[in-house]
Amino acid sequence: MKQVYYNEGWSGPNKYTFEVYQLENGSYRALAHKWNGKINKVQQETQYLSDTREGLKHQDYPRTRQVKIFLNSDFWEKGND
């Protein structure tokens, strides 16, 4: 498993992270986390799986700044990793 994208941001006391991993079989796993920033502990984790890079665009992600940045990032221009 190889990390191909990462972004984090803060809103008040909460930290939000969004990560994308390419799995050994070529598929992708995206993880959205909401953290309690004061104690650095994950409060909520959501996982999304996709067979293709293009399929990542069509997931029902949470409406966070990190997801918006991801969807508008250069990740889509990189081609296959």
mmCIF file as gemmi writes it, N, C-alpha and C atoms, coordinates in Angstrom:
data_model
loop_
_atom_site.group_PDB
_atom_site.id
_atom_site.type_symbol
_atom_site.label_atom_id
_atom_site.label_alt_id
_atom_site.label_comp_id
_atom_site.label_asym_id
_atom_site.label_entity_id
_atom_site.label_seq_id
_atom_site.pdbx_PDB_ins_code
_atom_site.Cartn_x
_atom_site.Cartn_y
_atom_site.Cartn_z
_atom_site.occupancy
_atom_site.B_iso_or_equiv
_atom_site.pdbx_formal_charge
_atom_site.auth_seq_id
_atom_site.auth_asym_id
_atom_site.pdbx_PDB_model_num
ATOM 1 N N . MET Axp A 1 ? 0.849 -1.165 0 1 0 ? 1 A 1
ATOM 2 C CA . MET Axp A 1 ? 0 0 0 1 0 ? 1 A 1
ATOM 3 C C . MET Axp A 1 ? 0.899 1.234 0 1 0 ? 1 A 1
ATOM 4 N N . LYS Axp A 2 ? 0.59 2.175 -0.896 1 0 ? 2 A 1
ATOM 5 C CA . LYS Axp A 2 ? 1.412 3.372 -1.056 1 0 ? 2 A 1
ATOM 6 C C . LYS Axp A 2 ? 0.524 4.611 -0.948 1 0 ? 2 A 1
ATOM 7 N N . GLN Axp A 3 ? 0.917 5.551 -0.104 1 0 ? 3 A 1
ATOM 8 C CA . GLN Axp A 3 ? 0.154 6.788 0.019 1 0 ? 3 A 1
ATOM 9 C C . GLN Axp A 3 ? 0.416 7.651 -1.212 1 0 ? 3 A 1
ATOM 10 N N . VAL Axp A 4 ? -0.669 8.075 -1.889 1 0 ? 4 A 1
ATOM 11 C CA . VAL Axp A 4 ? -0.531 8.882 -3.097 1 0 ? 4 A 1
ATOM 12 C C . VAL Axp A 4 ? -1.103 10.289 -2.929 1 0 ? 4 A 1
ATOM 13 N N . TYR Axp A 5 ? -1.787 10.541 -1.799 1 0 ? 5 A 1
ATOM 14 C CA . TYR Axp A 5 ? -2.319 11.881 -1.548 1 0 ? 5 A 1
ATOM 15 C C . TYR Axp A 5 ? -2.55 12.055 -0.056 1 0 ? 5 A 1
ATOM 16 N N . TYR Axp A 6 ? -2.278 13.277 0.45 1 0 ? 6 A 1
ATOM 17 C CA . TYR Axp A 6 ? -2.539 13.589 1.857 1 0 ? 6 A 1
ATOM 18 C C . TYR Axp A 6 ? -2.808 15.079 1.994 1 0 ? 6 A 1
ATOM 19 N N . ASN Axp A 7 ? -3.812 15.42 2.809 1 0 ? 7 A 1
ATOM 20 C CA . ASN Axp A 7 ? -4.081 16.814 3.123 1 0 ? 7 A 1
ATOM 21 C C . ASN Axp A 7 ? -4.677 16.875 4.519 1 0 ? 7 A 1
ATOM 22 N N . GLU Axp A 8 ? -4.334 17.914 5.264 1 0 ? 8 A 1
ATOM 23 C CA . GLU Axp A 8 ? -4.931 18.113 6.582 1 0 ? 8 A 1
ATOM 24 C C . GLU Axp A 8 ? -5.24 19.58 6.781 1 0 ? 8 A 1
ATOM 25 N N . GLY Axp A 9 ? -6.212 19.836 7.643 1 0 ? 9 A 1
ATOM 26 C CA . GLY Axp A 9 ? -6.588 21.202 7.959 1 0 ? 9 A 1
ATOM 27 C C . GLY Axp A 9 ? -7.287 21.254 9.303 1 0 ? 9 A 1
ATOM 28 N N . TRP Axp A 10 ? -7.424 22.468 9.806 1 0 ? 10 A 1
ATOM 29 C CA . TRP Axp A 10 ? -8.022 22.686 11.12 1 0 ? 10 A 1
ATOM 30 C C . TRP Axp A 10 ? -9.251 23.567 10.992 1 0 ? 10 A 1
ATOM 31 N N . SER Axp A 11 ? -10.232 23.3 11.85 1 0 ? 11 A 1
ATOM 32 C CA . SER Axp A 11 ? -11.396 24.161 12.012 1 0 ? 11 A 1
ATOM 33 C C . SER Axp A 11 ? -11.698 24.185 13.503 1 0 ? 11 A 1
ATOM 34 N N . GLY Axp A 12 ? -11.356 25.282 14.148 1 0 ? 12 A 1
ATOM 35 C CA . GLY Axp A 12 ? -11.496 25.348 15.601 1 0 ? 12 A 1
ATOM 36 C C . GLY Axp A 12 ? -10.617 24.293 16.248 1 0 ? 12 A 1
ATOM 37 N N . PRO Axp A 13 ? -11.17 23.531 17.187 1 0 ? 13 A 1
ATOM 38 C CA . PRO Axp A 13 ? -10.365 22.512 17.871 1 0 ? 13 A 1
ATOM 39 C C . PRO Axp A 13 ? -10.258 21.197 17.102 1 0 ? 13 A 1
ATOM 40 N N . ASN Axp A 14 ? -10.907 21.108 15.948 1 0 ? 14 A 1
ATOM 41 C CA . ASN Axp A 14 ? -10.923 19.855 15.187 1 0 ? 14 A 1
ATOM 42 C C . ASN Axp A 14 ? -9.926 19.875 14.039 1 0 ? 14 A 1
ATOM 43 N N . LYS Axp A 15 ? -9.284 18.742 13.834 1 0 ? 15 A 1
ATOM 44 C CA . LYS Axp A 15 ? -8.387 18.552 12.696 1 0 ? 15 A 1
ATOM 45 C C . LYS Axp A 15 ? -9.072 17.588 11.735 1 0 ? 15 A 1
ATOM 46 N N . TYR Axp A 16 ? -8.951 17.854 10.448 1 0 ? 16 A 1
ATOM 47 C CA . TYR Axp A 16 ? -9.52 16.998 9.411 1 0 ? 16 A 1
ATOM 48 C C . TYR Axp A 16 ? -8.394 16.535 8.497 1 0 ? 16 A 1
ATOM 49 N N . THR Axp A 17 ? -8.365 15.242 8.198 1 0 ? 17 A 1
ATOM 50 C CA . THR Axp A 17 ? -7.367 14.721 7.269 1 0 ? 17 A 1
ATOM 51 C C . THR Axp A 17 ? -8.063 13.928 6.176 1 0 ? 17 A 1
ATOM 52 N N . PHE Axp A 18 ? -7.448 13.929 5.001 1 0 ? 18 A 1
ATOM 53 C CA . PHE Axp A 18 ? -7.942 13.152 3.876 1 0 ? 18 A 1
ATOM 54 C C . PHE Axp A 18 ? -6.732 12.511 3.221 1 0 ? 18 A 1
ATOM 55 N N . GLU Axp A 19 ? -6.762 11.181 3.093 1 0 ? 19 A 1
ATOM 56 C CA . GLU Axp A 19 ? -5.632 10.426 2.554 1 0 ? 19 A 1
ATOM 57 C C . GLU Axp A 19 ? -6.121 9.476 1.47 1 0 ? 19 A 1
ATOM 58 N N . VAL Axp A 20 ? -5.282 9.253 0.472 1 0 ? 20 A 1
ATOM 59 C CA . VAL Axp A 20 ? -5.582 8.266 -0.565 1 0 ? 20 A 1
ATOM 60 C C . VAL Axp A 20 ? -4.383 7.335 -0.68 1 0 ? 20 A 1
ATOM 61 N N . TYR Axp A 21 ? -4.668 6.05 -0.695 1 0 ? 21 A 1
ATOM 62 C CA . TYR Axp A 21 ? -3.638 5.021 -0.831 1 0 ? 21 A 1
ATOM 63 C C . TYR Axp A 21 ? -3.916 4.2 -2.076 1 0 ? 21 A 1
ATOM 64 N N . GLN Axp A 22 ? -2.852 3.824 -2.772 1 0 ? 22 A 1
ATOM 65 C CA . GLN Axp A 22 ? -2.981 2.869 -3.866 1 0 ? 22 A 1
ATOM 66 C C . GLN Axp A 22 ? -2.587 1.508 -3.309 1 0 ? 22 A 1
ATOM 67 N N . LEU Axp A 23 ? -3.489 0.55 -3.442 1 0 ? 23 A 1
ATOM 68 C CA . LEU Axp A 23 ? -3.263 -0.781 -2.905 1 0 ? 23 A 1
ATOM 69 C C . LEU Axp A 23 ? -2.43 -1.611 -3.863 1 0 ? 23 A 1
ATOM 70 N N . GLU Axp A 24 ? -1.952 -2.749 -3.389 1 0 ? 24 A 1
ATOM 71 C CA . GLU Axp A 24 ? -1.081 -3.613 -4.188 1 0 ? 24 A 1
ATOM 72 C C . GLU Axp A 24 ? -1.741 -4.077 -5.483 1 0 ? 24 A 1
ATOM 73 N N . ASN Axp A 25 ? -3.066 -4.234 -5.471 1 0 ? 25 A 1
ATOM 74 C CA . ASN Axp A 25 ? -3.773 -4.702 -6.667 1 0 ? 25 A 1
ATOM 75 C C . ASN Axp A 25 ? -4.121 -3.566 -7.63 1 0 ? 25 A 1
ATOM 76 N N . GLY Axp A 26 ? -3.697 -2.333 -7.324 1 0 ? 26 A 1
ATOM 77 C CA . GLY Axp A 26 ? -3.944 -1.196 -8.205 1 0 ? 26 A 1
ATOM 78 C C . GLY Axp A 26 ? -5.191 -0.404 -7.863 1 0 ? 26 A 1
ATOM 79 N N . SER Axp A 27 ? -6.014 -0.892 -6.955 1 0 ? 27 A 1
ATOM 80 C CA . SER Axp A 27 ? -7.209 -0.153 -6.553 1 0 ? 27 A 1
ATOM 81 C C . SER Axp A 27 ? -6.818 0.926 -5.538 1 0 ? 27 A 1
ATOM 82 N N . TYR Axp A 28 ? -7.791 1.73 -5.141 1 0 ? 28 A 1
ATOM 83 C CA . TYR Axp A 28 ? -7.533 2.863 -4.26 1 0 ? 28 A 1
ATOM 84 C C . TYR Axp A 28 ? -8.404 2.803 -3.011 1 0 ? 28 A 1
ATOM 85 N N . ARG Axp A 29 ? -7.848 3.31 -1.91 1 0 ? 29 A 1
ATOM 86 C CA . ARG Axp A 29 ? -8.592 3.45 -0.664 1 0 ? 29 A 1
ATOM 87 C C . ARG Axp A 29 ? -8.407 4.878 -0.182 1 0 ? 29 A 1
ATOM 88 N N . ALA Axp A 30 ? -9.522 5.578 0.019 1 0 ? 30 A 1
ATOM 89 C CA . ALA Axp A 30 ? -9.494 6.941 0.548 1 0 ? 30 A 1
ATOM 90 C C . ALA Axp A 30 ? -10.016 6.914 1.979 1 0 ? 30 A 1
ATOM 91 N N . LEU Axp A 31 ? -9.368 7.687 2.841 1 0 ? 31 A 1
ATOM 92 C CA . LEU Axp A 31 ? -9.755 7.757 4.248 1 0 ? 31 A 1
ATOM 93 C C . LEU Axp A 31 ? -9.978 9.208 4.642 1 0 ? 31 A 1
ATOM 94 N N . ALA Axp A 32 ? -11.138 9.484 5.221 1 0 ? 32 A 1
ATOM 95 C CA . ALA Axp A 32 ? -11.44 10.807 5.762 1 0 ? 32 A 1
ATOM 96 C C . ALA Axp A 32 ? -11.515 10.679 7.277 1 0 ? 32 A 1
ATOM 97 N N . HIS Axp A 33 ? -10.746 11.514 7.979 1 0 ? 33 A 1
ATOM 98 C CA . HIS Axp A 33 ? -10.721 11.476 9.44 1 0 ? 33 A 1
ATOM 99 C C . HIS Axp A 33 ? -11.108 12.831 10.019 1 0 ? 33 A 1
ATOM 100 N N . LYS Axp A 34 ? -11.854 12.775 11.101 1 0 ? 34 A 1
ATOM 101 C CA . LYS Axp A 34 ? -12.1 13.955 11.929 1 0 ? 34 A 1
ATOM 102 C C . LYS Axp A 34 ? -11.434 13.672 13.27 1 0 ? 34 A 1
ATOM 103 N N . TRP Axp A 35 ? -10.559 14.57 13.696 1 0 ? 35 A 1
ATOM 104 C CA . TRP Axp A 35 ? -9.766 14.387 14.909 1 0 ? 35 A 1
ATOM 105 C C . TRP Axp A 35 ? -10.19 15.384 15.977 1 0 ? 35 A 1
ATOM 106 N N . ASN Axp A 36 ? -10.07 14.97 17.233 1 0 ? 36 A 1
ATOM 107 C CA . ASN Axp A 36 ? -10.11 15.902 18.346 1 0 ? 36 A 1
ATOM 108 C C . ASN Axp A 36 ? -8.693 16.438 18.464 1 0 ? 36 A 1
ATOM 109 N N . GLY Axp A 37 ? -8.497 17.667 18.06 1 0 ? 37 A 1
ATOM 110 C CA . GLY Axp A 37 ? -7.153 18.225 18.002 1 0 ? 37 A 1
ATOM 111 C C . GLY Axp A 37 ? -6.493 18.415 19.353 1 0 ? 37 A 1
ATOM 112 N N . LYS Axp A 38 ? -7.293 18.546 20.397 1 0 ? 38 A 1
ATOM 113 C CA . LYS Axp A 38 ? -6.716 18.765 21.726 1 0 ? 38 A 1
ATOM 114 C C . LYS Axp A 38 ? -5.999 17.53 22.245 1 0 ? 38 A 1
ATOM 115 N N . ILE Axp A 39 ? -6.557 16.361 21.964 1 0 ? 39 A 1
ATOM 116 C CA . ILE Axp A 39 ? -5.934 15.126 22.457 1 0 ? 39 A 1
ATOM 117 C C . ILE Axp A 39 ? -5.383 14.263 21.32 1 0 ? 39 A 1
ATOM 118 N N . ASN Axp A 40 ? -5.446 14.784 20.087 1 0 ? 40 A 1
ATOM 119 C CA . ASN Axp A 40 ? -4.917 14.102 18.904 1 0 ? 40 A 1
ATOM 120 C C . ASN Axp A 40 ? -5.459 12.675 18.769 1 0 ? 40 A 1
ATOM 121 N N . LYS Axp A 41 ? -6.795 12.558 18.809 1 0 ? 41 A 1
ATOM 122 C CA . LYS Axp A 41 ? -7.462 11.264 18.716 1 0 ? 41 A 1
ATOM 123 C C . LYS Axp A 41 ? -8.541 11.324 17.639 1 0 ? 41 A 1
ATOM 124 N N . VAL Axp A 42 ? -8.613 10.272 16.818 1 0 ? 42 A 1
ATOM 125 C CA . VAL Axp A 42 ? -9.617 10.21 15.756 1 0 ? 42 A 1
ATOM 126 C C . VAL Axp A 42 ? -11.004 10.068 16.377 1 0 ? 42 A 1
ATOM 127 N N . GLN Axp A 43 ? -11.914 10.961 15.991 1 0 ? 43 A 1
ATOM 128 C CA . GLN Axp A 43 ? -13.3 10.888 16.434 1 0 ? 43 A 1
ATOM 129 C C . GLN Axp A 43 ? -14.161 10.147 15.42 1 0 ? 43 A 1
ATOM 130 N N . GLN Axp A 44 ? -13.82 10.294 14.146 1 0 ? 44 A 1
ATOM 131 C CA . GLN Axp A 44 ? -14.619 9.69 13.087 1 0 ? 44 A 1
ATOM 132 C C . GLN Axp A 44 ? -13.704 9.318 11.93 1 0 ? 44 A 1
ATOM 133 N N . GLU Axp A 45 ? -13.915 8.113 11.387 1 0 ? 45 A 1
ATOM 134 C CA . GLU Axp A 45 ? -13.154 7.666 10.223 1 0 ? 45 A 1
ATOM 135 C C . GLU Axp A 45 ? -14.126 7.097 9.21 1 0 ? 45 A 1
ATOM 136 N N . THR Axp A 46 ? -13.977 7.512 7.969 1 0 ? 46 A 1
ATOM 137 C CA . THR Axp A 46 ? -14.794 6.983 6.885 1 0 ? 46 A 1
ATOM 138 C C . THR Axp A 46 ? -13.859 6.505 5.788 1 0 ? 46 A 1
ATOM 139 N N . GLN Axp A 47 ? -14.151 5.328 5.241 1 0 ? 47 A 1
ATOM 140 C CA . GLN Axp A 47 ? -13.303 4.709 4.225 1 0 ? 47 A 1
ATOM 141 C C . GLN Axp A 47 ? -14.079 4.578 2.916 1 0 ? 47 A 1
ATOM 142 N N . TYR Axp A 48 ? -13.397 4.82 1.816 1 0 ? 48 A 1
ATOM 143 C CA . TYR Axp A 48 ? -13.987 4.722 0.478 1 0 ? 48 A 1
ATOM 144 C C . TYR Axp A 48 ? -13.06 3.886 -0.382 1 0 ? 48 A 1
ATOM 145 N N . LEU Axp A 49 ? -13.622 2.94 -1.116 1 0 ? 49 A 1
ATOM 146 C CA . LEU Axp A 49 ? -12.832 2.074 -1.99 1 0 ? 49 A 1
ATOM 147 C C . LEU Axp A 49 ? -13.221 2.312 -3.442 1 0 ? 49 A 1
ATOM 148 N N . SER Axp A 50 ? -12.235 2.237 -4.323 1 0 ? 50 A 1
ATOM 149 C CA . SER Axp A 50 ? -12.479 2.4 -5.751 1 0 ? 50 A 1
ATOM 150 C C . SER Axp A 50 ? -11.49 1.542 -6.527 1 0 ? 50 A 1
ATOM 151 N N . ASP Axp A 51 ? -11.972 0.908 -7.575 1 0 ? 51 A 1
ATOM 152 C CA . ASP Axp A 51 ? -11.098 0.101 -8.423 1 0 ? 51 A 1
ATOM 153 C C . ASP Axp A 51 ? -10.203 0.964 -9.298 1 0 ? 51 A 1
ATOM 154 N N . THR Axp A 52 ? -10.659 2.191 -9.605 1 0 ? 52 A 1
ATOM 155 C CA . THR Axp A 52 ? -9.906 3.06 -10.509 1 0 ? 52 A 1
ATOM 156 C C . THR Axp A 52 ? -9.717 4.445 -9.898 1 0 ? 52 A 1
ATOM 157 N N . ARG Axp A 53 ? -8.752 5.151 -10.422 1 0 ? 53 A 1
ATOM 158 C CA . ARG Axp A 53 ? -8.511 6.54 -10.019 1 0 ? 53 A 1
ATOM 159 C C . ARG Axp A 53 ? -9.737 7.391 -10.357 1 0 ? 53 A 1
ATOM 160 N N . GLU Axp A 54 ? -10.303 7.201 -11.524 1 0 ? 54 A 1
ATOM 161 C CA . GLU Axp A 54 ? -11.486 7.959 -11.937 1 0 ? 54 A 1
ATOM 162 C C . GLU Axp A 54 ? -12.666 7.697 -11 1 0 ? 54 A 1
ATOM 163 N N . GLY Axp A 55 ? -12.774 6.476 -10.506 1 0 ? 55 A 1
ATOM 164 C CA . GLY Axp A 55 ? -13.858 6.128 -9.586 1 0 ? 55 A 1
ATOM 165 C C . GLY Axp A 55 ? -13.806 6.898 -8.281 1 0 ? 55 A 1
ATOM 166 N N . LEU Axp A 56 ? -12.637 7.384 -7.917 1 0 ? 56 A 1
ATOM 167 C CA . LEU Axp A 56 ? -12.513 8.184 -6.697 1 0 ? 56 A 1
ATOM 168 C C . LEU Axp A 56 ? -13.314 9.482 -6.781 1 0 ? 56 A 1
ATOM 169 N N . LYS Axp A 57 ? -13.509 9.997 -7.983 1 0 ? 57 A 1
ATOM 170 C CA . LYS Axp A 57 ? -14.253 11.251 -8.151 1 0 ? 57 A 1
ATOM 171 C C . LYS Axp A 57 ? -15.725 11.098 -7.799 1 0 ? 57 A 1
ATOM 172 N N . HIS Axp A 58 ? -16.234 9.892 -7.85 1 0 ? 58 A 1
ATOM 173 C CA . HIS Axp A 58 ? -17.677 9.672 -7.737 1 0 ? 58 A 1
ATOM 174 C C . HIS Axp A 58 ? -18.09 9.056 -6.405 1 0 ? 58 A 1
ATOM 175 N N . GLN Axp A 59 ? -17.342 9.319 -5.365 1 0 ? 59 A 1
ATOM 176 C CA . GLN Axp A 59 ? -17.668 8.809 -4.033 1 0 ? 59 A 1
ATOM 177 C C . GLN Axp A 59 ? -18.505 9.843 -3.27 1 0 ? 59 A 1
ATOM 178 N N . ASP Axp A 60 ? -19.218 9.383 -2.266 1 0 ? 60 A 1
ATOM 179 C CA . ASP Axp A 60 ? -20.039 10.26 -1.429 1 0 ? 60 A 1
ATOM 180 C C . ASP Axp A 60 ? -19.211 10.736 -0.231 1 0 ? 60 A 1
ATOM 181 N N . TYR Axp A 61 ? -18.241 11.598 -0.505 1 0 ? 61 A 1
ATOM 182 C CA . TYR Axp A 61 ? -17.331 12.086 0.52 1 0 ? 61 A 1
ATOM 183 C C . TYR Axp A 61 ? -18.029 13.082 1.445 1 0 ? 61 A 1
ATOM 184 N N . PRO Axp A 62 ? -17.481 13.275 2.66 1 0 ? 62 A 1
ATOM 185 C CA . PRO Axp A 62 ? -18.006 14.338 3.525 1 0 ? 62 A 1
ATOM 186 C C . PRO Axp A 62 ? -17.69 15.702 2.909 1 0 ? 62 A 1
ATOM 187 N N . ARG Axp A 63 ? -18.458 16.682 3.261 1 0 ? 63 A 1
ATOM 188 C CA . ARG Axp A 63 ? -18.265 18.029 2.711 1 0 ? 63 A 1
ATOM 189 C C . ARG Axp A 63 ? -17.258 18.798 3.564 1 0 ? 63 A 1
ATOM 190 N N . THR Axp A 64 ? -15.99 18.459 3.374 1 0 ? 64 A 1
ATOM 191 C CA . THR Axp A 64 ? -14.932 19.149 4.114 1 0 ? 64 A 1
ATOM 192 C C . THR Axp A 64 ? -14.014 19.868 3.138 1 0 ? 64 A 1
ATOM 193 N N . ARG Axp A 65 ? -13.28 20.819 3.658 1 0 ? 65 A 1
ATOM 194 C CA . ARG Axp A 65 ? -12.328 21.573 2.837 1 0 ? 65 A 1
ATOM 195 C C . ARG Axp A 65 ? -11.283 20.644 2.224 1 0 ? 65 A 1
ATOM 196 N N . GLN Axp A 66 ? -10.857 19.613 2.991 1 0 ? 66 A 1
ATOM 197 C CA . GLN Axp A 66 ? -9.826 18.705 2.503 1 0 ? 66 A 1
ATOM 198 C C . GLN Axp A 66 ? -10.314 17.923 1.283 1 0 ? 66 A 1
ATOM 199 N N . VAL Axp A 67 ? -11.573 17.52 1.269 1 0 ? 67 A 1
ATOM 200 C CA . VAL Axp A 67 ? -12.125 16.804 0.114 1 0 ? 67 A 1
ATOM 201 C C . VAL Axp A 67 ? -12.21 17.738 -1.088 1 0 ? 67 A 1
ATOM 202 N N . LYS Axp A 68 ? -12.65 18.967 -0.867 1 0 ? 68 A 1
ATOM 203 C CA . LYS Axp A 68 ? -12.739 19.935 -1.968 1 0 ? 68 A 1
ATOM 204 C C . LYS Axp A 68 ? -11.359 20.181 -2.576 1 0 ? 68 A 1
ATOM 205 N N . ILE Axp A 69 ? -10.352 20.321 -1.724 1 0 ? 69 A 1
ATOM 206 C CA . ILE Axp A 69 ? -8.983 20.515 -2.216 1 0 ? 69 A 1
ATOM 207 C C . ILE Axp A 69 ? -8.538 19.297 -3.021 1 0 ? 69 A 1
ATOM 208 N N . PHE Axp A 70 ? -8.842 18.106 -2.527 1 0 ? 70 A 1
ATOM 209 C CA . PHE Axp A 70 ? -8.484 16.868 -3.235 1 0 ? 70 A 1
ATOM 210 C C . PHE Axp A 70 ? -9.126 16.813 -4.618 1 0 ? 70 A 1
ATOM 211 N N . LEU Axp A 71 ? -10.414 17.097 -4.686 1 0 ? 71 A 1
ATOM 212 C CA . LEU Axp A 71 ? -11.123 17.004 -5.964 1 0 ? 71 A 1
ATOM 213 C C . LEU Axp A 71 ? -10.628 18.03 -6.981 1 0 ? 71 A 1
ATOM 214 N N . ASN Axp A 72 ? -10.003 19.108 -6.512 1 0 ? 72 A 1
ATOM 215 C CA . ASN Axp A 72 ? -9.465 20.137 -7.405 1 0 ? 72 A 1
ATOM 216 C C . ASN Axp A 72 ? -7.94 20.109 -7.489 1 0 ? 72 A 1
ATOM 217 N N . SER Axp A 73 ? -7.322 19.054 -6.991 1 0 ? 73 A 1
ATOM 218 C CA . SER Axp A 73 ? -5.857 18.986 -6.928 1 0 ? 73 A 1
ATOM 219 C C . SER Axp A 73 ? -5.249 18.446 -8.224 1 0 ? 73 A 1
ATOM 220 N N . ASP Axp A 74 ? -3.915 18.456 -8.273 1 0 ? 74 A 1
ATOM 221 C CA . ASP Axp A 74 ? -3.204 17.902 -9.425 1 0 ? 74 A 1
ATOM 222 C C . ASP Axp A 74 ? -3.107 16.378 -9.36 1 0 ? 74 A 1
ATOM 223 N N . PHE Axp A 75 ? -3.705 15.764 -8.356 1 0 ? 75 A 1
ATOM 224 C CA . PHE Axp A 75 ? -3.746 14.303 -8.25 1 0 ? 75 A 1
ATOM 225 C C . PHE Axp A 75 ? -4.279 13.674 -9.536 1 0 ? 75 A 1
ATOM 226 N N . TRP Axp A 76 ? -5.236 14.322 -10.153 1 0 ? 76 A 1
ATOM 227 C CA . TRP Axp A 76 ? -5.898 13.763 -11.336 1 0 ? 76 A 1
ATOM 228 C C . TRP Axp A 76 ? -5.022 13.858 -12.575 1 0 ? 76 A 1
ATOM 229 N N . GLU Axp A 77 ? -4.02 14.719 -12.572 1 0 ? 77 A 1
ATOM 230 C CA . GLU Axp A 77 ? -3.139 14.904 -13.728 1 0 ? 77 A 1
ATOM 231 C C . GLU Axp A 77 ? -1.917 13.999 -13.686 1 0 ? 77 A 1
ATOM 232 N N . LYS Axp A 78 ? -1.679 13.339 -12.571 1 0 ? 78 A 1
ATOM 233 C CA . LYS Axp A 78 ? -0.457 12.557 -12.399 1 0 ? 78 A 1
ATOM 234 C C . LYS Axp A 78 ? -0.435 11.271 -13.203 1 0 ? 78 A 1
ATOM 235 N N . GLY Axp A 79 ? -1.585 10.774 -13.601 1 0 ? 79 A 1
ATOM 236 C CA . GLY Axp A 79 ? -1.612 9.494 -14.298 1 0 ? 79 A 1
ATOM 237 C C . GLY Axp A 79 ? -1.459 8.353 -13.326 1 0 ? 79 A 1
ATOM 238 N N . ASN Axp A 80 ? -1.025 7.22 -13.802 1 0 ? 80 A 1
ATOM 239 C CA . ASN Axp A 80 ? -0.877 6.054 -12.937 1 0 ? 80 A 1
ATOM 240 C C . ASN Axp A 80 ? 0.374 6.165 -12.093 1 0 ? 80 A 1
ATOM 241 N N . ASP Axp A 81 ? 0.248 5.773 -10.832 1 0 ? 81 A 1
ATOM 242 C CA . ASP Axp A 81 ? 1.395 5.794 -9.913 1 0 ? 81 A 1
ATOM 243 C C . ASP Axp A 81 ? 2.101 4.467 -9.926 1 0 ? 81 A 1
